[in-house]
Amino acid sequence: MRGTLTATGIVLVVALVYASSCIIRPFRDCWLCDGKGHHRSKRKSKLSRPCRWCNHTGKRLRIGRRLWNRARRVHRDAAAGAKIAR
C-alpha cells in the first residue's frame, strides 16, 4: 500500500512539473531542424531547405500545451452553445 501511494505521488509531481513547464514555456525547439528553421537534406548534405514542421520558425508548440488549448476551446464552445440554447 505504501509503495502505491509513493508511486502515485511521484506521478502527480511529474505531471505537475510538466504542466507548469508548458505554461511557462509553451514552445520548444523543433526536433527536425534543432530550432534553426531550416535543415539539411539527407541526400545532398550541402543543401538546406526550410523546415516544414515548424513553418520556418524553429519553434513548435508542446504537446501538453496543445491539449490545454484544445480543452479550453471545447469548453468555450460549449459555454457559447449553452448561451445560444437559452
Residue, then its C-alpha position, 0 to 999 in steps of 0.5 A: m500500500r505504501g509503495t502505491l501511494t509513493a508511486t502515485g505521488i511521484v506521478l502527480v509531481v511529474a505531471l505537475v512539473y510538466a504542466s507548469s513547464c508548458i505554461i511557462r514555456p509553451f514552445r520548444d525547439c523543433w526536433l527536425c531542424d534543432g530550432k534553426g528553421h531550416h535543415r539539411s537534406k539527407r541526400k545532398s548534405k550541402l543543401s538546406r531547405p526550410c523546415r516544414w514542421c515548424n513553418h520556418t520558425g524553429k519553434r513548435l508548440r508542446i504537446g501538453r500545451r496543445l491539449w490545454n488549448r484544445a480543452r479550453r476551446v471545447h469548453r468555450d464552445a460549449a459555454a457559447g452553445a449553452k448561451i445560444a440554447r437559452 
